[in-house]
Amino acid sequence: MQDSYSAEQIQVLKGLDAVRKRPGMYIGSTGVEGLHHLVYEIVDNSIDESLAGYCRNIRVVIEKGDIICVRDDGRGIPVDEHPIEKVSALEIVLTRLHAGGKFDKNSYKVSGGLHGVGVSVVNALSSWCAVEVHRDNKIYFQEYKRGIPVKPVELKGNSGSTGTIVRFKADEEIFETIEYSFDILSNRLRELAFLNKGIKITIADERIPIKREREYQFEGGVKSFVEYLSENKDPIHAEPVYIEAKRDNVELEIALSYNNGYSEQIYSYVNNINTREGGTHLAGFKAGLTRTINDFYKKSPLSKKSGSIPLSGDDVREGITAVISIKVPEPQFEGQTKGKLGNSEVKGIVESLINEHLTTYFEEYPKVVDKILEKTVSAAKARLAARKARDLSRRKNFLEGSGLPGKLADCSEKDPSLCEIYIVEGDSAGGSAKQGRDRNFQAILPLWGKMLNVEKTRMDKVLANEKLQPIISSLGASVGKEFDVSKIRYHKVIIMADADVDGSHIRTLLLTFFFRYMPELIENGHVYLAMPPLYKISRGKEIYYAYDESDRDDILSKFASESDKVNIQRYKGLGEMNPEQLWETTMNPDTRNIMQVKLEDEVEADRMFSTLMGEHVEPRRKFIEDNALLVSNLDV
């Protein structure tokens, strides 16, 4: 801990001028995502202090008026005069783009903020910002308006602690909204606490009327993360496999657990950044895992018993939940989103470390590897069965969509970006939808037969299901690992089901299918839920539609002083509406309500589908009990 951190370590690369003119270049967007990114940038600085060994506590507070306060107990931003710039280092860090200690290996060995934009951009995009530094037994303070210092750095008093406090209010002139989501921030802070074992991160919401606070601290690191992810799954071995190792400046922390399910959930991180598109570290992990399990398989009696059936990477990863976290001094990210790690040397390092440590672990726990091998061989057999089913399906052309299902009423428009498909439960509603639609751009696919819960099913059963086959065929982009979102035939996939328990169940089953077998469909914003009205309210020739009880009460209150008779009809299903009503209320782009399905947090989405659609009843009951009060209209 002898490395210095003072004004001399602050390097200035560029001015701040362009940030307010083109904020999207620096934080991705000026919508909800960009707004929350401001908080992450400040927290990332505190995390970097933690990685350097100086910070143990971070506290984030959403104050009244959506002011954010981030406090840490790190060393505090340097305040001494910069040798070249001749102003306080604090002012430079807050007002110059790409100024900071992260470009100097003596200050930070590893940093998640290098590719990020830092506190200066947060300052530039805030209507107001204030920083308080506790350092060298003193308190220093500076305030800024839209990135410009109000006064020079001032000495406020004495302090017995160290750390930095940043308070800011996002600029309403720049952002579409400045209202923060407690849940979005909580999910990211929880993730950071998992990835940095031992650090305590607290988030508090002081806005009225709901005041709440959460504290995250996990001594188990990514092992705790995998245990959290596996809560509602059915693990086949008691403890997650945990590996912590270092080689050639690459620090590796990995945990993995196998469960009785069929989906593969692997989350990879580099310097605390979620690499959603993977990269060389993920490739190294997969190669090391496949190689190790195949080595044990060849020596196992199971190999002869199963006719030496070959094990692929997909077989080896069926039912796995894993978190890979690596720290590298100079990560090369592909693209501004940091979505993919490009460092070529990392693959070989990770692969050999995984091979060495997994081999040691499996030799120590032979029963664990036996269970994993049984599951993997079973997956290989199912894969071969699925291949036969696929080949048969291809002969029938349903995977590519060249042989469209007979019940699909297609549209005449051929440009997918202008087309939408309604997936409708039941023939009666499907008939009304076919008659009521605009044939130019709206296709209708009625579903029939028994819906499959894919959470409990392997791919061969999915391909054979009479209700899912027509969906795969109609979308024309295949399914599972072969799904190609660029080939979809409709850019809006709208699930239209009744507004009752059965309808909700159908919606959930379809969303589970899309999430597990066509995730890019949701990630790219192509999935929507139709919102049919619950009530038809008529008085004389006037007709109104209400989409919930609140809507209904608002409409009825308008008629309260009038004596004419009001008729209220509660729709039990879509089939009760004639084609004109269905068009007007649920299908006409000018008047309908549709809800886009977004994937804000993949970790929480995975946990929710495992809870609602998995084998265990108790977590599902608890979820319903915990959330019942949040539902205004529970139809049971």
N, C-alpha and C positions, 0 to 999 in steps of 0.2 A: 504493500500500500504506500510505497514511497513516491509514486509518480505524482507530479505536480498538476494542479488545476488552477490557473490564474489567468490574468489578462493576456499573457504571452501565448497561451495555448489557443486563444480565440482567433481564428483565421477568417477574414472577410473575403467572400467571393463575388458578391453582386449586390446592387441596390434593390430597394423594395418597390420601385416605381410602378411596375406592371401589374402588381397583385390585385389592386382594386379594379383595374380595367378588365382583367381577364381572370377572375377568381377560379373558374372551372379548370384552368391549366394547373392550378396548385392544389386544389382540394377535390377535384373530380366533378363536383356539381354545386349548385347553390340551393339544392333541395334539401330534403331531410338528411340524406346521407352525408352531404358536405357539411351541414350544420354539426352533426355529431362528430365528424372528423376533426373539428376544431378541438374538442375535448380530448380525443385520442392523441393529438399531437402534443398537448401539454403533459398528459399522463405518460406518454412515451419517454419524455425527457426524464421524468421521475424514475421510470423503469430502468433507463440507461444508468442512472445513478445507483440503482439497486444492483444491476449487473456488474458495475464497477466495485461493488462491495460497500457502498456508503449509505444506502437508504433502506429502511425496514418498514416504513409506514407511509401509505398514501391515502389521502381523504379527499373525496370529490363531493361537493355539495351543489345541488340545484337550488339556488336561493329564490326568493320571491322576485317576480319580474323576469324569470329565466336568466338570471345572472349565474355564471358558473364560477365556483371557487375550487381550485386544486392546490392542496397543501402536501408537502413532503418533508421528510427529515434527512434529506441528503446534505451535501456540502454547501449548497447555496450557490447561485450564479455568481461568478466573480464580479467585483465592483470596482477594482482598481483601474487606473488609467491605462488604456491600451497604448503600447509603445509606439505604434505607427499612427493610429487614428486620433490620439490625444483626447479622447473622451472616455467616460466610464465603459468598461466592458459590458456592463448590464445594458446600457443604452444601445450598444452595438448589437448585442444578441437580440434585443427587442425591435430594432428598427432597420436592420440590414438583412437582406435575403442571403441564405447560405453563410451565415456567420455562426460559429459555434465551435465547441471543443471536439466535435466528432470527426473532424478531418485530421486530427492529431492522435496517433496511436498511443501516446503516453497518457492521454486523458481518459480515453475510452477504448478498451481492447475490442469490445463488441458493441454495436449500436443498432437499434432498430430504426433510428431516425434519419440516417444518412440519405436514404432515398425519399424520406418524408420532407415536409416543408418547414417544420419547426415553429417556434413560438413567435417569430417575426411575422409570419403570414397570419397567424391567429390575431396578432395585434393589429395588422393592417385591415383585417376583415371585421374588426370589432368597432362599435361606435365609441366604446370606452374600455380601457384596460388599465389595471394597476398591478404592480409587482412589488412584493415585500421580500427582502432577502435577509435572512439571519445568518451572519457569518463573522468570524473573528470577534465574537462577543459584542457585535453591534447589530442594529437594525437599519437597513437601507431601504429607501422607497422611491418609486418613480411612477408617475401617472401619464397616460397617453390618450389622445383623442384621435380616433381614426388613424392610428399608427404614428402620430406626431407627438413627441414629448411635450407635456404642459410646462415642466420646469426641469432643470438638471436633477440628477440623482441626489436625494437629500438624506442626511443622517437623522434618524428618528429617535434613537435611544440605544440602550444596552440590551443585550440578549444573552441568556445562558444556554441557548440551543442553536442548532444549525438547521437550515432548510430554506425552501422557497415557497411563497404563496402567490399564486396567480389568480386574479379575479378579472373577468371580462364579460361584456354583453355583446353578443353577435349583432352586426349592423343590419337593421331592418331594410335599409336601402339596397342591400346586396342579396339577402336570403329571402326565399319565398315564405319561409316561416322561421320564427326564432323560438318555437316551443319544443323543448326537449322531451324525449321519451325516456322515462325512468327505466323501462324494461330493456330498451336497446342499449343504453349505457351499462346497465347491470350485467347484461350478457357478455359484453366485451371485457368488462372489468373482472368478471368471474373467470373468463378464459385466461386473462393475464395472470391472475392469482394461481391458476393451475400450472401455467407455464413457467412460473418463477417461484419455486417452492419456498415456503416460509414467509414470503412477503405478505403483509396485511394490507388489504385494500378495502376501504369503506366507502359506500355511496349513500348519501342522505338526500331526501327530497323535502324541502321546507316550504313548498308551495301549498297554498290552501286549496281545497279542504283536506286533502289526504297527505299527512306527513308520514314518511316511512324511511327506514334505514336498513341496509344490508351490509354484512361484513363477510369478506372472503379471505380465508387463509388455509392453505393446504400444504402440510408438511410432506405429503407423499408425492407432490409434483404431478407429473403426467400419469403416474400410477393411480392417483386419486381421480384424475380426469377420466381414465378408462373405467374405473369403478362407477363413477357418476353416469357415464354413457351407458353402462351395462345394467343399471339399476332394474330396468323392467324387461331385460332379456333373460335368457336361461343359460348361464355359463356352463360349459362342460368341464371346467377345472376351477378349483376354489379361488386361487389368487391369480391376478394378472401377472404375466411374465414381465419383468422389469429389467431394463438394461441402461446403465449409465457408463459412458466411456469417453475417452478423448484420444485423438491422434492427429498429429500435424496441424495443431491449432483448430481442429474441428471438434467441438464438444457435442456429444450425442446423448439424448435422453429419449428412450422409447419404452412404451408399455403396450402390451397386446393381450387380448382375451378372446377366446373362441366361445360362441354360443350355439344353441340348437337352431337358430334362424338360418336364413339363406342369403341375406344381403351382406355386402362388404362395406364397412364404414371405416375409412382411414382418413385421418386429419393430419396434415403436415404443416409444420411451421419452421420458419427460418428467422432467427433473432426476434421472436415473438410475432412475426408477421404471418398471417394465414396464407399459405401458398395454395390457393384453390385449384390452380392448374398443375400442381405438382412440381416436377423438375428432377434434377439429378439425385437429390436426397431420397425422393420417393422411389425413383427407379432403382437405386441402390438397395433400399429396404426390400422392395418386391423381389429383386434378384437374389438377395441373401436369404430371404425366407424360403423361396422356392427351392433353391439349391440345398439348404440345410434339411428341409423336410424330405426332399427326394433322396438325400444321402441316407437318412434313417429308414426310409421306406424300402430301399434296396436291400437293407440288412434285416428287415422285419419279416416274420413268417407270413404277415398279411400280404406281402408282395406275391408269393407263390400262390396263396389261397385265392387271390383275386385275378390270377392269370397274368401277373405283371402289367396290369392296366396302367398306361402312362399317366402321370399326374401333371396337369398344366398349372400355370400361375393362378388362373381363375379357380381351379379346384382347391388349391392350397389356401386361397383367401376367402372361401365361402364361410360365412358366419363369423368373420373376424371383426373385432372392434379394436382399432389401434390409433395411437397418437405418436407422431414422430416430431421431435423438437430438436433442431440443431442450432448451434451458435457458430457463426463463421465471421472472421474479422472483416473480410471484404466480399460481401455477397454480390453476385452479378445477377440482377433481376431482369427478366425479359419483359419489357413493357412497363409503362408508368404505374400500372396497377400492382406491381410486385407480385403478379399472379404465378410466376414460374421461376424456379432457381436455375441458373445457367452454368454455374461453376462445374466444369467437367471433372475436376479432381475429386469432387465430393462423392460421386457415384461409387468409385472403387473403395474409398475409405469406409463409407457406410456399409457397403456390401460385405467387406471383409470383417468389420466389427460385428455385424449381425451374425454372420456365419460362426465366428469364434464364440461369441457369448451365448448364442442359442444352442450350439453344440454342447457347451458346458452345462447349460441349464437342463437340456433334455437328458443328458447322461445322468444328471443328479436326480431328475424326476421322470423316470421312464414311463410311469402311468399316465402322465400328462401327454407325452408324445404319442402313446398308444391311442388315447382318445382322439387326438388331433388326426392321426393317420386313419382311424376308422371313419371319421367324418369326411376326410379328404377323398378317400377311396369311394365312399358313397356319393360324393359330389361328382367324381369322375364318371361313375356309372350313369348318374342323372344327366351329365353333360352329353354323353354318347346317345342317350335316349332323346335328349332335346335336339341333338343334331339330326337324328332320324326324323323327328317331328318337324324340324325346320326344313329339311330336304323335301319332305312330303308337302309342307306348306308352300314351299317355293314352286313345286310342280303345280300347285293350285294357284300360285301367284299372289297369295294374300299378304306376304310380308312386304313386298314392294308396292302393293296397291294397284298392280296392273289388272288383277281380277277383282273388281270392287264388289262388295257384298250386295246381294239382290235387294235388300231392304233400304239401302242408301239412296236417298233422293238427292242427287248431286246438283250443283249449281252450274250455270253456263260460263261464268267468269273463269279464266284459266290462270290469272295472276294470283298466287297464294296470298300475297300481302293484302289483297282486297277481299279475300274469301273468309267465310266463317262457317263452322259446322256446329250444329246443335246436337248434342248427345242426349236423347230423350228417353226416359223410362216409360215403357208401356206402349202398346200399339194404338190405344185410343188417343192419347196425347200426341203421339207421333203423327197420327192422321190429321189432327187439327193443325199441327205445326207445318205439315207438308202443304196443306191448303192455304194457311195464313202467311207463309214466308214470302220473301222476295226472291224468286228463282234465279235472279241474275247473280247474286253473291252469297246466298244462304243455302247450305246443304243441311239435310236432316237425316240423322241416323237413329232410328228407334232401337232400343235394346230389348232383348227378350231372353228368357232362360235364367238359370241360377248364376248369380254374381259370385265371383271367387274372391276370397280374402288372400291377396298375394303375400301378405306378411307371414303366412304359415305355409307357403307353397313354393316349390321349385319351378324353374323355367319350363321344363317339359309339360307341366300341368297348365302353366299360363298359356303356352302356345296352343294347347288343345281345348281351352275353355271357349264355349259357344258364345259367351257374352263379350269376351275380350278380343277374340279373333276379328270380328267386324271392325272394332276400333283400330286395331293394328293395321288392318288392311286399308281402311278409309284414310288414315293419316299418311300412309305410304312411306314411312321413314324407318321401317323395321322396329326392333325392340331390344332392350337390354344393352349389352356391350356394342351391338351393331347399330343402335339407334343413331340416326344422323338428322339433327334438327334442321339442317339446311334443305332437306328434302320434303318437309311437311307440306301437305297440299292446302292447308288452311292456317292462317296466322292467328285466328281466334278460334279456340276450342271451348265451346260454352256448354257446361253441364246444366241441363234443365230437368229438375226433379220436383216432386210435390213438396209443399211446405209443411210436411209432417215428419214423424219419426222415421218412417220407411224411406222417405225422400232424403232425409239427413244421412241415413245409413248408406244409401246408394252413392250419395256425394262423397262420403268418407271413403268408401271402398274404391271409387274411381280415383280420388286424390292419392290414396295409398299406392295404387297401380302406377299412376304417373310419376310419383315421387321415387318409387323403387326402380321402375323400368324405363322411364323416359324423363329423368330429372331435368334435362335441358329445356324441356317443354315449359316447365314452371319457371326455371331460372331466367329464361328469355321472355317471360311475361306473356305467354300464349294461352294460358288457361284462365277461364272466367267461370263464375257462377251466375246463372240467371236468377233474378229475384222476382218471381211471380207474386202478384198481389194476394193478400190473405182475405180481403173483403171487397165486395162490390156494394157500393152505397148509392141508392137511387131515390130521387124525389121527382115525381112527374117524368119529364123527359131528360132531366139532368142525371148524369151518371158520373160517379167518382170511384176511384180505386184507392184502397189503403193497403200499404205494404207491411204495417205492423199495428199494434194497439194504439200507439201514440198518434200515428197517422189517422186512424179511425176516429179517435176522440177529437182531434183537431177539426175534422170534417163535420162531425156531428155537432160540435159547438157552434158552427156557423148557422146550423138550422134550428138551434135551441129556441129562438124567439118566434119561429114561424110554425103555423098550425098544420101545414101540409104533412101528409103521412110520409115517413121515411122508411124505405125497405133496406134491410141489411142482409146480405148473403155472404156466409163464410165459405170460401172455396175449400173443399176437402182434397181436391186434386186438380191437376192441369186439364184432365179430360172433361171437366165441367164447363170449361170455357169454349166458346165457339171460335172458329178460325180468326174472325175479325177482332174479337176481344184478346186473343192470344197475341196477335200481331201488335195491337195497340199498347198492351201492357208489358209485354215481355220480349218482343222481337224487333220492334221498330227502333232503329238506332236513335231517332230523335226523341223518343218518349220513354224508352225502357230504362230499367235499373239493372246494370250488371256489375259484378264485383270481381276485380282482377285478383288472382291468387298470387301472392308474392312470397318469396323465400328470404326473409330477413335474417334468419338465424338457423343454419343447417343443423347445428347441434341440437337445438331445442325441437326442431321439426322431427328429427330422427327419434328423439325421446318420446315425443307426443304420439307418433305413429306406432312405436313399440308399445306404449302404454295402452292406447285405444284399440289396437288391432292384434296385439300379441297374445300369447297363451295364458298369461296370468290374470286372474279375475280381480284380485285384491287391489293392485295399483290402479286398475280401471275404475273400480268402485270409488277409491279415494279421490281420483281425478274428478269424477262426476260430483262427489260430495263437496270438494273444495271449490268447484267452479259453478255449482248450481245457482248460487246467489248472484252470480254475474250475468245470468241469463234471464231476460225479462219475460220470455214466453217459453216455458218448458212444457212440451207436449208429451206426456207419458201415458 
